[in-house]
Amino acid sequence: MPKTTRRKRTRYTAATADRHVLYGLAVQDVESEIDFIDETYRELRGKRAKRLREDFCGTANTACEWVRRRTGNLAFGVDLCADTLAWAETHNLTRLTPAQRRRVALLNRDVRDPGPKAQRMDAVLAMNFSYWIFNTRDTMRGYFETVRRSLAPGGIFFLDFYGGSDAHKEMREKRDCGGFTYVWDQARYDPISGAMTCHIHFHFPDGSKMKRAFTYHWRLWTLPEIRELLREAGFSRVTVYWEEADDDGEGTGEFHPADEGEADYAFICYVVAER
């Protein structure tokens, strides 16, 4: 679902495109994401965050953006997939300056056991809904408890979330990304268990397709459940940041604390949990 910004049109085909590059272009907007984290942490704590951990970091785009922001920033990326971390090392970390590169550590570990290096964080992120891989209350609460323990005093946990009536449908959504088409495929949803299977496909102007470039098996959680589990895990305050809408009802990209939301067909918001 995420992201609407677009870049310069490039000629892509299924045979030549790199799925990780396409994902970064179609799904991620790390500049805006870090803007939100930076500004929100400063508003809540009156100072800048320095130590950031990106859970489920994949290609570590966000971690790289963090160390670009300021010379004192340190980033730790945690992911179970060694192949994706290797891709990040080769393609993303090499684009950093040597000084920036020294301030990024990629850890091939389970986010529920991030290790001694990834402790006393000012901020921990779980973005792109990857934490939905935990499909029971116990496993989700256990992950949240691990995050809370790894935060420094005053640390903040940032998550994103999507929902709305369309989230419960088996459907496809297409979006032109300037050189390729991004297809979000909600292929299977079980309303009894909440189990969901989603795919990302990419289609190209020459008619070629990259089917199931990414596949996710997760539980479709609700915002009340996530907020309750964060509080059960010991977070002192949990706040939903809802996106503002313009006069036409379109999202502005600005998110603010909210006690109530709109019953939209589809929405993306942030959840901010304070230690």
C-alpha positions in Angstrom: 0.0 0.0 0.0 2.4 2.8 1.2 3.9 5.7 -0.6 3.0 8.1 -3.4 6.1 10.0 -4.2 7.8 9.2 -7.5 11.1 9.6 -9.2 12.5 10.0 -12.7 11.3 7.5 -15.2 13.7 4.7 -15.9 13.4 1.8 -18.3 12.9 -1.4 -16.4 12.1 -5.0 -17.5 11.5 -8.1 -15.5 14.8 -9.5 -16.8 16.9 -6.5 -15.8 15.2 -5.0 -12.7 16.4 -5.7 -9.1 13.4 -6.4 -6.9 15.1 -4.6 -3.9 15.5 -1.5 -5.9 11.9 -1.6 -7.1 10.7 -2.1 -3.5 12.6 0.9 -2.3 11.1 3.1 -5.1 7.5 1.8 -4.8 7.1 1.2 -1.1 9.6 3.1 1.0 9.9 6.9 1.6 12.7 6.9 4.2 13.3 10.6 4.0 9.7 11.4 5.2 9.8 8.5 7.7 13.0 9.8 9.3 11.6 13.4 9.3 8.6 12.1 11.3 10.8 10.2 13.8 13.3 13.0 14.2 10.6 15.7 14.7 8.4 13.5 17.0 11.3 12.5 19.2 12.4 16.1 19.6 8.9 17.3 20.4 8.4 14.6 23.0 11.9 14.7 24.6 13.2 18.2 23.8 16.4 16.8 22.3 17.6 14.9 19.3 17.7 11.1 19.1 21.1 9.6 18.3 20.9 5.8 18.7 18.4 4.2 16.3 17.6 0.6 15.6 15.7 -0.5 12.5 14.1 -3.9 13.2 13.2 -6.0 10.1 15.7 -3.7 8.3 15.9 -5.6 5.1 18.1 -3.4 2.8 18.7 -0.9 5.6 17.5 2.1 3.6 16.2 3.7 6.8 19.4 3.0 8.8 21.5 4.6 6.0 19.2 7.7 5.9 19.6 8.1 9.7 23.4 8.3 9.6 23.3 10.8 6.7 21.3 13.2 8.8 23.8 14.1 11.5 27.4 13.1 12.3 26.5 11.9 15.8 23.8 9.5 14.7 24.3 5.7 15.1 22.2 3.1 13.3 21.7 -0.6 14.0 19.8 -2.8 11.5 18.4 -6.2 12.6 17.1 -8.8 10.2 17.0 -12.6 9.9 17.7 -12.7 6.2 21.5 -12.9 5.6 21.1 -12.6 1.8 19.2 -9.3 2.1 21.7 -7.9 4.6 24.5 -8.8 2.1 22.6 -6.9 -0.6 22.4 -3.9 1.8 26.1 -4.1 2.4 26.9 -4.2 -1.3 24.3 -1.7 -2.7 23.4 0.7 0.1 26.2 0.9 2.6 28.7 1.4 -0.2 26.9 4.6 -1.1 27.7 6.1 2.3 30.9 8.0 3.0 33.5 6.0 5.0 32.6 8.0 8.2 28.9 7.3 7.7 29.6 3.6 7.0 31.4 3.3 10.4 28.2 4.4 12.1 26.0 1.6 10.8 26.0 -1.9 12.2 23.9 -4.6 10.5 23.0 -7.6 12.7 21.9 -10.9 11.4 19.6 -11.8 14.3 16.0 -12.3 15.4 14.5 -9.0 16.4 13.4 -10.7 19.6 17.0 -11.2 20.5 18.9 -8.3 19.0 22.0 -8.8 21.0 24.1 -6.6 23.3 25.2 -4.1 20.6 21.6 -3.1 19.9 20.6 -1.9 23.4 20.0 1.4 25.1 18.4 2.8 21.9 16.8 6.2 21.7 14.5 5.0 19.0 13.5 1.6 17.7 11.5 1.3 14.4 9.3 -1.5 13.1 8.1 -0.3 9.7 6.3 -1.6 6.6 4.1 -3.7 8.9 6.8 -6.4 9.2 6.0 -7.0 12.8 2.7 -8.5 11.8 4.6 -11.7 11.2 4.0 -12.3 14.9 0.5 -13.8 14.7 -0.5 -14.4 18.4 -0.9 -12.1 21.3 1.8 -13.8 23.2 4.4 -13.6 20.5 3.6 -10.0 19.7 3.6 -9.0 23.3 7.0 -10.8 23.7 8.5 -8.8 20.8 7.2 -5.5 22.3 8.6 -6.4 25.7 12.0 -7.0 24.0 11.9 -3.6 22.4 11.0 -1.9 25.6 13.9 -3.5 27.4 16.3 -2.4 24.7 15.3 1.2 24.9 17.2 3.8 26.9 15.3 5.8 29.5 13.0 8.0 27.6 13.4 5.9 24.5 10.5 5.7 21.9 9.2 2.8 19.8 7.9 3.8 16.3 5.6 1.5 14.3 3.5 2.0 11.2 0.1 0.5 10.7 -2.5 0.2 7.9 -6.2 -0.6 8.1 -9.6 0.3 6.8 -12.3 -1.8 5.3 -10.2 -2.5 2.2 -7.6 -4.1 4.3 -10.0 -7.0 5.0 -10.6 -7.7 1.3 -9.0 -10.1 -1.2 -8.1 -7.5 -3.8 -5.3 -6.0 -5.9 -4.2 -2.4 -6.1 -2.0 -1.0 -8.9 0.0 2.1 -9.0 2.2 3.6 -11.8 5.7 4.2 -10.5 7.2 5.9 -13.5 8.9 3.1 -15.4 7.0 0.2 -13.8 3.7 -0.7 -12.1 3.6 -1.7 -8.5 0.9 -4.3 -7.7 -0.2 -4.8 -4.0 -2.0 -8.2 -3.9 -4.1 -9.1 -0.9 -4.3 -12.7 -2.1 -5.9 -14.4 0.9 -7.6 -13.3 4.1 -9.1 -15.6 6.8 -11.6 -13.6 8.9 -11.6 -16.3 11.6 -7.9 -16.3 12.4 -6.9 -13.0 10.9 -4.3 -14.8 8.8 -3.4 -13.0 5.6 -1.2 -13.6 2.6 0.0 -10.7 0.5 2.2 -10.4 -2.5 4.0 -7.6 -4.3 4.2 -7.9 -8.1 5.9 -5.6 -10.6 4.7 -5.1 -14.2 6.8 -3.4 -16.9 6.1 -1.4 -20.1 7.5 -4.2 -22.3 4.7 -6.5 -21.0 7.0 -8.6 -18.7 6.1 -9.2 -15.1 7.9 -10.0 -11.9 5.3 -12.0 -10.0 5.5 -12.5 -6.3 8.6 -10.5 -5.9 7.8 -10.4 -2.2 5.4 -12.5 -0.2 4.1 -11.9 3.3 2.3 -14.3 5.6 1.0 -12.4 8.6 -1.9 -11.5 10.8 -4.1 -8.5 10.0 -4.1 -6.8 13.4 -6.4 -4.0 14.6 -5.2 -0.7 16.1 -6.9 -1.4 19.5 -5.1 -4.8 19.7 -1.7 -3.2 19.0 -2.3 -0.4 21.5 -3.4 -2.9 24.2 -0.4 -5.1 23.6 2.0 -2.2 23.8 0.5 -1.2 27.1 0.6 -4.8 28.4 4.3 -4.9 27.4 4.9 -2.0 29.8 5.0 1.1 27.6 4.0 4.2 29.6 2.1 5.9 26.8 0.8 4.8 23.4 -0.3 7.5 20.9 -1.7 7.1 17.4 -0.5 9.7 14.9 -3.2 10.2 12.2 -2.6 11.7 8.8 -4.2 15.1 8.1 -6.4 15.4 5.0 -6.8 18.3 2.6 -10.0 19.8 1.4 -10.4 17.0 -1.1 -10.0 14.3 1.5 -6.5 13.4 0.3 -3.7 12.7 2.8 -1.2 15.5 3.2 1.7 13.5 4.6 1.5 15.3 7.9 0.7 13.1 11.0 -0.5 14.4 14.4 -1.7 12.8 17.7 -5.3 11.8 17.5 -7.9 10.2 19.8 -10.3 9.4 17.0 -9.8 8.6 13.3 -11.9 8.5 10.2 -13.6 5.3 8.9 -11.6 5.3 5.7 -11.5 2.5 3.1 -7.7 2.5 3.6 -5.4 4.4 5.9 -1.8 4.4 7.1 -0.9 5.8 10.5 2.0 5.7 13.0 1.9 4.3 16.5 4.3 5.9 19.0 5.0 4.0 22.2 7.0 5.7 24.9 9.2 3.6 27.4 
